[in-house]
Amino acid sequence: MIKIPGAIPITIQPIFWVTALAIGWMNASPVIGMATATAIWVMVILFSVLAHELGHALTARAFGHKTEIQLVMFGGVTLRDGPKLKFWQDFLVTLNGPLVGIVIFLLAVYIRIAMRGANPIAIYTIDAFLYGNAFWSILNLIPIIPLDGGGLMSILLEVMWGVKGVVAALRISFIIAAIAGATFFAFGWMTGLIFFLFAAENYRALKQYSTMTENDSDKGLRGTFDEALKKRRDGDIEEAASLFEGVRSKAKKGVLYSMATQNIAEILYKEGKNDEAYSTLKTVQKKILTFEGLMLLQRLAYHSGDYKEAIEAGTESFVMNANTEVALYNALAHARENKAEAAVGWLKNCQQHDKEKLLRILQKTDFDNIREHKKFKVFVKMLG
């Protein structure tokens, strides 16, 4: 894992390089040599994805947000934290990512026209920038959530119809993602799998929104919830907790109730009140929880000895985000349940961890039930 500090910290996950190499190799031309062509594609992917995310990050910073970039399996993600933005600001933050890709494409076209008779490697490099950014910009503007096109559609529909607009955006996104997945598979392209994953996540989000109540559209209640979030970010935890409790007592059910409950559980967890946090979070249906909420539920269930619940929550959150910490807790829970093969299967998803740290974790008593199992021994030996 590569970490680059700065005003906008950048983290490059190892899986990003694996994916970039695979894409580079599949698109490489033997005309200039497969190794050279692959290296060029990796460079083009790194530069283009980073430029795309900087388009998001720099715009968000201009509106007062703190930002961080992570390059992951199929591209990048810009994490941001700060005050709630106006709709037009959110729209610009989302738009400026693909806009950067379009600018790179246009520059590549201009340079390519002026490069007649140039070195073949230089021409190949510019062509990679041209075709790579054209393909990614078009793909990324398809109205599918979580692509930028889906984000732009969701923002516009929410402006017009409020919460109903968000639901409409998810429905449109689900249909297009399912059609795109089937189409790609029909042509034998594994890219279809990505779109089916998008469709599954859209379906999950639709189930979350199906629990919405009239209170979720109440501007006053939403304002209280946003104020509570701000208080929590600013470190005023006691006041934030009080406001979240106020939201819960008025909403009684629905999305705002669930999100307020999740925030209270997170506060209790950070205060070391695990049992209280777990009993609080269990009042919310798993299908409504965010990835972070499911992660927290998994940890709390594990530390409370409710290993089946930990596995269920962990599996659902891993589908949303293939996080190594989630995989590790699922491995721990399976080990406690004396399911060695399942535990080792989850451990294989943890190999991005620092090996020394992972080996120390494997010495914990949590793994005693499976310590003598052949597959567990093989895995430990492989790490050593």
C-alpha positions in Angstrom: 0.0 0.0 0.0 1.4 3.4 -1.0 0.4 6.5 1.1 1.2 10.0 -0.2 0.6 12.7 2.5 -0.4 16.2 1.7 -3.4 18.6 1.6 -5.2 15.8 -0.2 -3.8 12.5 1.1 -3.6 9.8 -1.5 -3.7 6.0 -0.8 -3.0 3.5 -3.6 -4.2 0.0 -2.7 -2.2 -3.0 -4.0 -5.3 -4.2 -5.8 -5.2 -1.1 -8.0 -1.9 -2.1 -9.5 -3.1 -5.6 -10.1 -6.2 -4.3 -11.9 -4.2 -1.8 -13.9 -1.7 -4.4 -15.0 -4.5 -6.8 -16.0 -6.2 -4.0 -18.1 -2.9 -2.9 -19.5 -2.0 -6.5 -20.6 -5.4 -7.0 -22.2 -5.1 -3.8 -24.2 -1.4 -4.0 -25.0 -0.2 -4.1 -28.6 2.7 -6.4 -29.6 3.8 -3.8 -32.1 5.9 -2.0 -29.5 6.3 -5.0 -27.3 3.8 -6.3 -24.7 5.9 -5.3 -21.7 6.3 -1.7 -22.9 2.7 -1.4 -24.0 1.5 -2.8 -20.6 3.7 -0.3 -18.7 2.3 2.6 -20.8 -1.2 1.5 -20.0 -0.5 1.3 -16.3 1.0 4.8 -16.4 -2.0 6.1 -18.3 -4.5 4.5 -16.0 -2.7 5.8 -12.9 -2.5 9.4 -14.3 -6.1 9.4 -15.6 -7.7 8.0 -12.5 -5.8 10.3 -10.2 -6.6 13.3 -12.4 -10.3 12.3 -12.4 -10.4 12.0 -8.5 -8.5 15.3 -8.2 -11.3 16.9 -10.2 -13.7 15.8 -7.5 -11.3 16.5 -4.6 -10.2 20.0 -5.6 -13.7 21.2 -6.3 -14.9 19.8 -2.9 -12.0 21.6 -1.2 -13.0 24.8 -2.9 -16.4 24.5 -1.1 -14.7 23.9 2.3 -14.5 20.1 2.5 -11.5 18.0 3.7 -10.8 15.4 1.0 -8.8 12.2 0.6 -8.3 10.0 -2.4 -8.1 6.3 -2.5 -7.2 4.3 -5.6 -8.9 0.9 -5.4 -9.8 -2.1 -7.6 -11.8 -0.5 -10.4 -10.6 3.1 -10.2 -10.7 5.6 -7.4 -12.9 7.2 -4.7 -12.8 10.6 -3.2 -13.7 10.7 0.5 -14.9 14.1 1.8 -16.0 15.6 5.0 -17.4 19.0 5.8 -20.5 21.1 5.8 -23.6 20.1 3.8 -23.3 21.5 0.3 -26.0 23.1 -1.8 -27.3 21.0 -4.7 -25.4 23.0 -7.3 -22.2 22.6 -5.3 -22.7 18.8 -5.1 -23.4 18.7 -8.8 -20.2 20.5 -9.6 -18.1 18.2 -7.3 -19.6 15.2 -9.1 -19.3 16.7 -12.6 -15.7 17.8 -12.4 -14.3 14.3 -12.2 -15.5 13.1 -15.6 -15.0 16.7 -16.9 -11.3 16.3 -16.3 -11.3 13.0 -18.3 -13.0 14.8 -21.2 -10.4 17.5 -21.1 -7.6 14.9 -21.2 -9.3 13.2 -24.1 -9.6 16.5 -26.1 -5.9 17.4 -25.4 -4.9 13.9 -26.5 -6.9 14.3 -29.8 -5.2 17.7 -30.4 -1.7 16.3 -29.7 -2.4 13.2 -31.8 -3.3 15.3 -34.8 0.0 17.2 -34.4 2.1 14.0 -34.0 2.4 12.8 -37.6 5.6 10.8 -38.1 6.5 10.8 -34.4 8.1 8.0 -32.4 5.8 4.9 -32.3 6.0 4.7 -28.5 5.0 8.3 -28.2 2.1 7.8 -30.6 1.0 4.7 -28.7 1.1 6.6 -25.4 -1.1 9.4 -26.7 -3.5 6.9 -28.3 -3.8 5.2 -24.9 -4.7 8.5 -23.2 -7.1 9.2 -26.0 -9.0 5.9 -26.1 -8.7 5.3 -22.3 -10.2 8.6 -21.3 -12.9 8.5 -24.0 -14.0 5.0 -22.9 -13.9 5.8 -19.2 -15.6 9.2 -19.5 -18.5 7.7 -21.5 -18.8 4.7 -19.2 -18.6 6.9 -16.1 -21.4 9.2 -17.3 -23.9 6.4 -17.7 -26.8 7.1 -15.2 -25.9 4.3 -12.9 -25.3 4.8 -9.2 -22.4 4.9 -7.9 -21.0 6.1 -11.3 -20.8 9.9 -11.6 -23.6 9.8 -14.2 -25.8 8.2 -11.6 -24.7 10.8 -9.0 -25.6 13.6 -11.3 -29.0 12.1 -12.1 -29.7 11.6 -8.4 -28.9 15.2 -7.6 -31.1 16.5 -10.3 -34.0 14.3 -9.5 -33.7 15.1 -5.8 -33.8 18.9 -6.6 -37.1 18.3 -8.6 -38.9 15.8 -6.4 -37.0 15.5 -3.1 -36.8 12.0 -1.6 -39.1 10.7 -4.3 -36.4 11.8 -6.8 -33.7 9.8 -5.0 -36.0 6.7 -5.2 -36.7 7.3 -8.9 -32.9 7.7 -9.5 -32.3 4.3 -7.8 -35.0 2.6 -9.8 -33.6 4.0 -13.1 -30.1 3.1 -12.1 -31.1 -0.5 -11.1 -32.8 -1.1 -14.5 -29.9 0.4 -16.6 -27.3 -1.5 -14.5 -29.2 -4.8 -15.0 -29.5 -4.2 -18.7 -25.8 -3.2 -19.0 -24.7 -6.2 -17.1 -26.7 -8.6 -19.3 -25.5 -6.9 -22.5 -21.8 -7.1 -21.5 -22.2 -10.7 -20.6 -24.0 -11.4 -23.9 -20.8 -10.2 -25.7 -18.6 -12.3 -23.4 -17.2 -9.3 -21.4 -16.6 -9.9 -17.7 -17.3 -6.2 -17.2 -20.9 -7.3 -16.9 -20.2 -8.6 -13.4 -19.4 -5.0 -12.2 -22.8 -3.8 -13.5 -24.6 -6.7 -11.8 -22.9 -5.7 -8.6 -24.1 -2.1 -9.1 -27.6 -3.4 -9.7 -27.5 -5.4 -6.5 -26.4 -2.4 -4.5 -29.1 -0.2 -6.1 -31.7 -2.9 -5.1 -30.3 -2.9 -1.5 -30.6 0.9 -1.4 -34.2 0.8 -2.7 -35.0 -1.6 0.1 -33.6 1.0 2.5 -35.7 3.8 1.1 -38.8 1.5 1.2 -38.7 2.0 5.0 -39.0 5.8 4.7 -41.8 7.6 6.5 -43.3 11.0 6.2 -41.0 12.2 9.0 -38.0 11.5 6.8 -39.2 14.3 4.5 -39.7 16.7 7.5 -37.3 19.6 6.9 -37.2 20.5 10.6 -36.2 16.9 11.6 -33.7 16.7 8.8 -32.2 20.0 9.9 -31.9 18.6 13.5 -30.2 15.5 12.2 -27.7 17.6 10.1 -27.0 19.8 13.1 -26.3 16.7 15.2 -23.9 15.5 12.5 -22.1 18.9 12.6 -21.9 18.9 16.4 -20.4 15.4 16.3 -17.8 16.4 13.6 -16.9 19.5 15.8 -16.3 17.3 18.8 -19.4 18.3 20.8 -20.4 14.7 21.4 -22.7 15.2 24.3 -24.8 17.8 22.4 -24.7 15.6 19.3 -26.0 12.6 21.2 -28.8 14.7 22.7 -29.9 15.9 19.2 -29.7 12.3 17.8 -31.9 11.1 20.6 -34.4 13.9 19.8 -34.5 12.7 16.2 -35.1 9.2 17.3 -37.9 10.1 19.7 -39.8 12.1 17.1 -39.2 9.9 14.0 -39.8 6.6 15.9 -39.0 4.7 12.6 -37.7 5.2 9.1 -34.4 6.2 7.7 -33.7 9.2 9.9 -34.5 7.1 13.0 -32.1 4.5 11.7 -29.3 6.9 10.9 -29.6 8.7 14.3 -29.6 5.3 16.0 -26.4 4.3 14.1 -24.7 7.5 15.2 -25.6 7.0 18.8 -24.3 3.4 18.7 -21.0 4.7 17.2 -20.7 7.3 20.0 -21.4 4.6 22.7 -18.8 2.3 21.0 -16.1 5.0 21.1 -16.9 5.5 24.8 -16.3 1.8 25.4 -20.0 1.0 26.1 -20.1 -2.0 23.8 -23.2 -3.8 25.3 -25.3 -0.6 25.3 -24.1 0.2 21.7 -25.0 -3.3 20.6 -28.5 -3.3 22.1 -29.1 0.2 20.6 -27.9 -0.8 17.1 -29.9 -4.1 17.0 -33.1 -2.0 17.0 -32.4 -1.1 13.4 -33.0 -3.5 10.5 -29.7 -4.6 8.8 -31.0 -3.7 5.4 -31.2 0.0 6.4 -27.7 0.3 7.9 -24.9 1.8 5.9 -21.6 0.0 5.3 -20.1 1.6 8.4 -23.2 0.6 10.4 -23.0 -3.0 9.3 -19.2 -3.0 10.2 -20.0 -1.7 13.6 -22.8 -4.3 14.1 -20.4 -7.0 13.1 -17.8 -5.9 15.7 -20.3 -5.4 18.5 -21.9 -8.8 17.8 -18.6 -10.5 17.8 -17.5 -9.0 21.1 -20.9 -9.8 22.6 -20.4 -13.5 21.6 -23.2 -13.4 19.0 -21.0 -15.0 16.3 -23.9 -15.8 13.8 -25.0 -12.2 13.8 -21.4 -11.1 13.3 -21.1 -13.4 10.3 -24.4 -12.2 8.8 -23.6 -8.5 9.2 -20.0 -9.0 8.0 -21.1 -10.9 4.9 -23.6 -8.2 4.0 -21.0 -5.4 4.5 -18.3 -7.3 2.6 -20.7 -7.4 -0.4 -20.9 -3.6 -0.2 -17.2 -3.1 0.2 -14.6 -5.8 0.2 -12.9 -4.5 3.3 -10.1 -6.6 5.0 -11.2 -5.7 8.5 -14.6 -7.1 7.8 -13.1 -10.2 6.4 -10.9 -10.6 9.5 -13.9 -10.3 11.9 -15.7 -12.9 9.8 -12.7 -15.2 10.1 -12.6 -14.7 13.8 -16.4 -15.4 14.1 -16.1 -18.6 12.0 -13.1 -19.7 14.1 -15.2 -19.3 17.2 -17.9 -21.4 15.6 -15.3 -24.0 14.9 -15.7 -23.7 11.1 -12.1 -23.9 10.0 -12.5 -23.9 6.2 -14.8 -20.9 6.3 -12.4 -19.1 8.6 -9.4 -19.7 6.4 -11.4 -18.7 3.3 -12.1 -15.3 5.0 -8.5 -15.0 6.1 -7.4 -15.2 2.5 -9.2 -11.9 2.0 -7.0 -10.4 4.7 -3.6 -10.9 3.0 -3.3 -7.2 2.2 -2.7 -6.7 6.0 0.8 -6.3 7.2 2.0 -9.9 7.5 3.6 -9.5 11.0 0.4 -7.9 12.3 -1.7 -10.7 10.8 0.5 -13.4 12.3 0.2 -11.7 15.7 -3.6 -11.7 15.3 -3.5 -15.4 14.4 -1.9 -16.2 17.7 -4.9 -14.9 19.6 -7.0 -17.4 21.6 -9.9 -16.6 19.2 -8.4 -19.1 16.8 -7.7 -21.9 19.3 -10.7 -23.9 18.1 -9.2 -24.4 14.6 -5.5 -24.0 15.4 -4.8 -27.7 14.7 -6.8 -27.8 11.5 -4.7 -28.6 8.4 -5.8 -25.7 6.3 -5.2 -23.2 9.1 -1.7 -24.6 9.6 -1.0 -24.3 5.9 -2.3 -20.7 5.8 -0.1 -19.7 8.8 2.9 -21.4 7.2 2.3 -19.6 4.0 2.4 -16.2 5.8 5.6 -17.1 7.7 
